[in-house]
Amino acid sequence: MLTPFSLRLAAVLALSSTLFTMPAVAQQEARPAKGLSTKTWTPDNGNGTFTNPLFYDEFSDPDMIHVGDWFYLTGTTMHAMPGLPVLRSKDLVNWEFLSYASPKLDFGPQYRQEDGKSIYGQGIWAPSFRYHDGTFHIFTNVNGRGTQIYTATDPKGPWQHREMKRILHDLSVLFDDDGKVYVVWDHQEMKVAQLTDDLTDIVPGTEKVVFSKDQGMGEGAHFLKIDGKYYILSANYAGGFRMPAARADNPFGPWEVNHSISTDEGFGLAQGNRLKQGAPRTAPFDIVPGNPKQHNATAIHQGGIVFTPAGEWWGYSMMDYNSVGRLLSLSPVTWHDGWPYFGLPGNLGRNPRTWVKPKTAEAQPIRVPYERSDDFSGSSLKPVWQWNHVPVDDKWSLAERPGFLRLRALPAKSFWEARNSLTQRAIGPRSSPTVAVDVAGLKDGDVAGLALLSLPYATLGVEKTSTGLSVAVFDQARNVTRRVPVAGSRVWLRADADFLTEKARFSYSVDGKRFVPLGDEFTMVFQLVTFQGVRYALFNYNTLGSEGGVADFDSVDIYQPNPHGLMRAIPVGKAVRLTAFGAKAGLHGAAGKVAVGTPSPFGVQDMGLGRVALRAGKQYLTVAADGAVSLAGGTPGQAQSFQWIETPTGELVLMAIANNRFLRVDPSSQTVVADSPGPLTESGDGTRWMWK
């Protein structure tokens, strides 16, 4: 029998520590000898397949359009400035950055972190991206304001900005064929209305409630028209996430509801750490582990569908990936009974984490939207950077000391209130930011360095007092600070962040070579205060209530040990033994039979597109349409092909191409079958394998 989740978690932690986590000094040696790290997460596996997520950093509330040869994408940015990134792609897998539609959002002191106010978890959210009559439109929510509209004739900008007369929660806009423009919005009790020609208001008398609260349509609507029929895709939370859909022949209904076109698809990722509901948001923070048996806690739940020039339907959706944030996934879509299910034939509502890339007329090069490491040698900030709230423009500079980012200390009680903190989204599954900073210009009361911005947050900074300099790590969750004095004016600060175990460790160096650990392990969480995943931040503030000195940041190196979809390469041409996760027994093949027993060797034969055939002697592991598993001779084909896929935590799962179901050990009968829709979060169905 398979072991419970507690043993699975222990095994994941052991796997993480033995295979992927390196000591601080060893990590430094593993980096490029010259220059900064350049490898970053790409979903493109280079073999005609991709692995979700598309970006291993936060991209929440996505909306996508297809215009000409390109797909365009935007998403939520909350309090980060600039906001509303616009990306483009031809294959839905490789994306490039074009512009920010909202360079700055400033409606008062809270947007500037003045007077003790802030807009954490507010600002820009739930955008609706549309194109009509030569103009790109982005409609988006801002707390306490009318819905914002950004327009441009070129997605690279410039973007024009105006405000609607209405607040339309989680809106989605539809430009219809007859020239009318419709909007759907709100939570649970969704409404539809016609917009005025200038798009700033609702045509009087057209507002209508189209879904009651008990119909399960939730929020985060995406309004589409396909072959003359109207569709609304949305997200619903009822103890967990799922993706409902509705269809109608008229924008005002009546609407037919399908409660789920995607269910429980978290690729096997269990719910991570959370802040206890109702507990105070002050130290000591009450952090509770996630519930591994809640299969829909990390599930796909908000997004839409697009049609490609090659005639394929694809779905995109965000999913809660724990403390790294809400990430974007791509799914094949199968139409069944008039509904667009995320998934493959025979396995509707679930989809493989790794699958064949969308077809394109020409092969697309591997692209990523951002360069993450930075030596600050440019005349402007790289687009990966966003300010925490509206910056004070004359208190930072790339020109005052060329080759450095200079941050001038402004008064703040803590890092949370500090202005001009420069951030970028943390990236998984593991990454280590290393900051080189010159602190010669600090004044008494200044604190400058590297932070993990979340709630609770952690900072690793250099403090200046009348007695000299100290490196200090502060854990807000425990309200604990550890300090050590340092000499010299140049310091390196590092955080090793593992978003699978949700733990981070800090270290510092005075020579850039030998790093010394400081403080205890920091526990990262996802929470709904910032409504964002963890962010790496550079900061400099003064705790004595006055403007302080300067911190000159020389470079930021973002090292990623796992920048591809597979943590371990497919062992093509080798023999492997497959052990059921958390057990000693595994896949045993001999004399034409497949059984659960002592794992026997299987030769791994390449079948193309990331697929393998598994050979025992002269026979191959074979799957029938009903999921029955046997050994058969002959030339391997579809019945002998398996998509080689890793769960987010690195275990192997094998999806049979014969029926789009996953190979597993049935825990009750202890037989091998290929009938699982996909891995569960607590591995209770025996789909996970360990191989060597």
JOKARA-V925308 format. One record per helix or strand. SS is the DSSP state (a for helix, b for strand). FROM is the first residue (numbers start at 1). TO is the last residue. Records with the same first field share a line. If there is no record, write none. Layout:
BEGIN
SS=FROM-TO ; FROM-TO
END
This chain:
BEGIN
a=5-20 ; 24-30 ; 109-112 ; 213-215 ; 322-324 ; 393-395 ; 415-417 ; 638-640
b=44-44 ; 49-51 ; 55-55 ; 63-67 ; 70-74 ; 78-78 ; 80-81 ; 83-89 ; 96-102 ; 124-132 ; 135-142 ; 148-152 ; 160-163 ; 172-175 ; 181-185 ; 191-195 ; 202-202 ; 208-209 ; 219-226 ; 229-237 ; 241-248 ; 256-263 ; 274-275 ; 287-288 ; 302-307 ; 313-320 ; 326-336 ; 339-344 ; 347-348 ; 354-356 ; 374-374 ; 386-388 ; 396-397 ; 405-408 ; 410-411 ; 422-425 ; 430-438 ; 446-453 ; 458-465 ; 468-475 ; 480-486 ; 490-498 ; 503-509 ; 516-523 ; 526-526 ; 535-542 ; 550-559 ; 575-576 ; 578-580 ; 586-590 ; 593-597 ; 602-608 ; 611-616 ; 619-623 ; 628-632 ; 642-646 ; 652-656 ; 661-665 ; 672-676 ; 689-691
END
